[in-house]
Amino acid sequence: MENNEESTTTNDVEKESPFDSLGISQESVEKFLGDRDRYDQSKQVCICGHAINKHSKYEEGYGMCITGRHYCPCKQKNPVLYSNDTRYFMRKTYGPGSKHALSAGLLRLRQVKKKAYWLEEPACWNPNCESGNPLIFPVALDKSSRVINEPGPINVLLCETCILNMKGVPGNEGKGWIW
């Protein structure tokens, strides 16, 4: 063996990373990080479709939601998603369903092959809902709880039946009124 060559022992070959020397499994660390990050508020997304860290002063009674592109009039900070990358949740709402900022952010996240997770299983937020309709849509409402086609002070998840009832066109489920 020449002087400038280092000897390789079997321990050096088997251990590819310093992590391999630890007495813990990769799965246990991944589980811990997943559980910890799920409740990291900086990685949560509000029902308005914007990252929670874009919301400020709600505790003082006059909250503001300001993304890099516009002011959102949402009146309540309400986290519904966890995403390890919230950069894609900066769109503006133009109406319910596919026109809502939450839908646009989730689609963009999927396009870049990143993931988000619901903090709670999505369901219709209308307390009087009896339809059991599994189709859920993000919806912006005005102060009078009417469906609007712009960013609103109230944002909710509603089933198709409840949206159509609120718009005054009940019984039109599955006809493309909401998309």
Buried (B, 14 or more C-beta within 10 A) or exposed (E): EEEEEEEEEEEEEEEEEEEEEEEEEEEEEEEEEEEEBEEEEEBBBBBBBBBBEBBEEBEEEEBEBEBEEBEBBBBBBBBBBBBBBBEBBBBBBBBBBEBBBBBBBBEBBEEEEEEBEEBEEBBBBBEEBEBEBEBBBBBBBEEEEEBBEEBBBBBBBBBBBBBBBBBEEEEBBEEEBBE
